[in-house]
Amino acid sequence: MVRQILFVQGAGEGVHDHWDNKLVASLERELGERYAVRYPRMPGEEDPRYAAWRAALVREFDSLEDGAILVGHSVGGTVLLHALAEQPPRFRPGGLFVLAAPFIGEGGWPSEDIAERKDFAGRLPHGVPICLYHGDDDDVVPTAHVQRYAEAIPLAVVRTLERRDHQLNDDMRDVARDIRSMVE
């Protein structure tokens, strides 16, 4: 059986084709043929809007099977968490892996587009493994953001990766290892 993975890109001009594609390639390499990574282009990546990205995610969710893995990078991880907390998907996720995501609200970033949420723990799908990753050399999103998510999602596994930047140095080895160990 091939397990589905939905990888949600980050935001910024050219991110899909010139930045996060390297994360996807690394993840595919590390996981091998037993996983199929879907990597949709999110609408308006250069100026993301929560409602448009959320709608795109809901459409993607409709084509996923039970056990599909969700991975979100940066703003994509933020949108993924908020979308799942707002409305549980019809399928049962096999795991949620969030990389270098900005926290919205106190201790994080302000947003006119995404409301602060303090109830992640009670709103995310129950019993689904959740891992949060952040590089300690991230100069885009401070590591304090992953600590804010850790407070909001106490059952999440938090991994601060040494000498890794916002793109985790394009190395998804740790994420792939966790996916295999948590969902196989």
C-alpha positions as CSV (number, residue, x, y, z in Angstrom):
1,M,0.0,0.0,0.0
2,V,1.3,3.5,-0.9
3,R,0.6,6.1,1.8
4,Q,-0.5,9.6,0.6
5,I,1.3,12.7,1.9
6,L,-0.1,16.2,1.3
7,F,2.8,18.8,1.5
8,V,1.5,22.3,1.9
9,Q,4.0,24.9,0.7
10,G,5.1,28.1,2.5
11,A,4.4,31.6,1.2
12,G,6.4,34.0,-0.9
13,E,7.2,34.7,-4.5
14,G,8.5,31.6,-6.2
15,V,8.4,29.4,-3.1
16,H,6.6,26.5,-4.8
17,D,9.1,26.1,-7.6
18,H,12.3,27.5,-6.1
19,W,12.3,26.8,-2.4
20,D,9.8,24.2,-1.0
21,N,10.2,21.9,-4.0
22,K,13.6,21.1,-2.4
23,L,11.9,20.0,0.8
24,V,9.5,17.9,-1.2
25,A,12.4,16.3,-3.2
26,S,14.2,15.5,0.1
27,L,11.1,14.0,1.7
28,E,10.4,11.8,-1.4
29,R,14.0,10.6,-1.4
30,E,14.1,9.8,2.3
31,L,10.7,8.0,2.3
32,G,11.0,6.1,-0.9
33,E,8.3,4.4,-3.0
34,R,5.9,3.5,-0.2
35,Y,4.8,7.1,-0.1
36,A,3.2,9.4,-2.7
37,V,3.8,13.1,-2.0
38,R,1.2,15.5,-3.4
39,Y,2.5,19.0,-3.7
40,P,-0.2,21.4,-4.9
41,R,0.5,25.0,-5.8
42,M,-1.3,27.2,-3.4
43,P,-3.2,30.2,-4.7
44,G,-1.4,33.6,-4.6
45,E,1.7,32.3,-2.9
46,E,3.3,35.7,-3.1
47,D,0.5,37.3,-1.1
48,P,-1.4,34.5,0.6
49,R,-4.9,34.9,1.9
50,Y,-6.2,32.5,4.5
51,A,-9.6,32.0,3.0
52,A,-8.2,31.0,-0.4
53,W,-5.6,28.7,1.0
54,R,-8.1,27.1,3.4
55,A,-10.5,26.5,0.5
56,A,-7.6,24.9,-1.5
57,L,-6.8,22.6,1.4
58,V,-10.4,21.5,1.9
59,R,-10.5,20.5,-1.8
60,E,-7.3,18.6,-1.3
61,F,-8.6,16.9,1.8
62,D,-11.6,15.6,-0.2
63,S,-9.3,13.5,-2.3
64,L,-7.3,12.0,0.6
65,E,-7.8,8.6,2.2
66,D,-7.7,7.6,5.8
67,G,-4.1,7.5,7.0
68,A,-2.9,10.3,4.7
69,I,0.0,12.3,6.2
70,L,-0.2,16.1,6.3
71,V,3.0,18.2,6.2
72,G,3.0,22.0,6.2
73,H,5.9,24.3,5.9
74,S,6.0,27.9,7.3
75,V,2.8,29.7,6.4
76,G,1.5,26.5,4.9
77,G,1.9,24.9,8.3
78,T,0.1,27.7,10.0
79,V,-2.8,27.6,7.6
80,L,-3.0,23.8,7.9
81,L,-3.2,23.9,11.7
82,H,-5.9,26.6,11.6
83,A,-7.9,24.9,8.9
84,L,-7.9,21.6,10.7
85,A,-8.9,23.3,14.0
86,E,-11.8,25.0,12.3
87,Q,-13.2,22.0,10.5
88,P,-12.1,18.4,10.9
89,P,-11.5,16.7,7.5
90,R,-13.7,13.9,6.3
91,F,-10.7,11.5,6.3
92,R,-8.7,10.4,9.3
93,P,-5.2,11.8,9.1
94,G,-2.3,9.4,9.9
95,G,-0.1,12.2,11.2
96,L,0.5,16.0,11.2
97,F,4.0,17.3,10.7
98,V,4.5,21.1,10.8
99,L,7.8,22.8,9.9
100,A,8.9,26.3,10.9
101,A,5.3,27.6,11.2
102,P,4.7,31.2,12.4
103,F,2.4,31.3,15.4
104,I,-0.4,33.8,15.1
105,G,-1.2,35.8,18.2
106,E,0.5,36.8,21.5
107,G,4.1,35.8,21.4
108,G,4.0,35.3,17.7
109,W,3.0,37.3,14.6
110,P,0.0,39.5,14.2
111,S,-2.4,38.8,11.4
112,E,-5.4,40.6,10.0
113,D,-6.2,37.5,8.0
114,I,-5.9,34.7,10.5
115,A,-7.5,34.8,13.9
116,E,-5.5,33.9,17.0
117,R,-6.4,30.5,18.3
118,K,-5.9,29.2,21.8
119,D,-7.9,26.0,21.5
120,F,-5.7,23.9,19.1
121,A,-5.4,21.0,21.6
122,G,-9.2,20.5,21.7
123,R,-9.9,21.2,18.1
124,L,-7.3,19.2,16.1
125,P,-8.1,15.6,15.2
126,H,-7.8,13.4,18.4
127,G,-5.3,10.6,18.5
128,V,-3.3,11.9,15.5
129,P,0.4,12.1,16.0
130,I,1.6,15.7,15.8
131,C,5.2,16.8,15.3
132,L,6.5,20.4,15.3
133,Y,9.9,21.2,13.8
134,H,12.0,24.3,13.9
135,G,15.6,25.0,13.0
136,D,17.5,26.9,15.6
137,D,19.2,29.0,12.9
138,D,15.8,30.1,11.4
139,D,16.1,33.8,10.6
140,V,12.6,34.1,9.2
141,V,10.5,32.7,12.0
142,P,12.0,32.9,15.5
143,T,12.1,29.6,17.5
144,A,9.8,31.1,20.1
145,H,7.0,30.4,17.7
146,V,7.4,26.6,18.0
147,Q,7.3,27.0,21.8
148,R,4.0,28.9,21.5
149,Y,2.6,26.0,19.4
150,A,4.0,23.5,22.0
151,E,2.0,25.3,24.7
152,A,-1.1,25.3,22.6
153,I,-0.7,21.6,21.5
154,P,0.8,19.9,24.6
155,L,0.7,16.4,23.2
156,A,2.8,17.4,20.1
157,V,6.3,16.2,19.8
158,V,8.6,19.2,19.4
159,R,11.9,19.0,17.6
160,T,14.3,22.0,17.5
161,L,16.9,21.0,14.9
162,E,20.5,22.3,15.4
163,R,22.1,24.4,12.7
164,R,19.0,24.3,10.5
165,D,17.6,27.3,8.8
166,H,14.0,28.1,7.9
167,Q,14.2,25.6,5.1
168,L,15.7,23.0,7.5
169,N,18.7,23.2,5.1
170,D,16.5,21.3,2.6
171,D,17.0,18.2,4.7
172,M,13.9,16.3,5.6
173,R,15.7,13.3,7.1
174,D,14.4,13.9,10.6
175,V,10.8,14.4,9.4
176,A,10.9,11.3,7.3
177,R,12.3,9.2,10.2
178,D,9.4,10.5,12.4
179,I,6.8,9.8,9.7
180,R,8.0,6.2,9.4
181,S,8.3,5.6,13.1
182,M,4.9,7.2,14.0
183,V,2.7,6.0,11.3
184,E,4.0,2.6,10.1
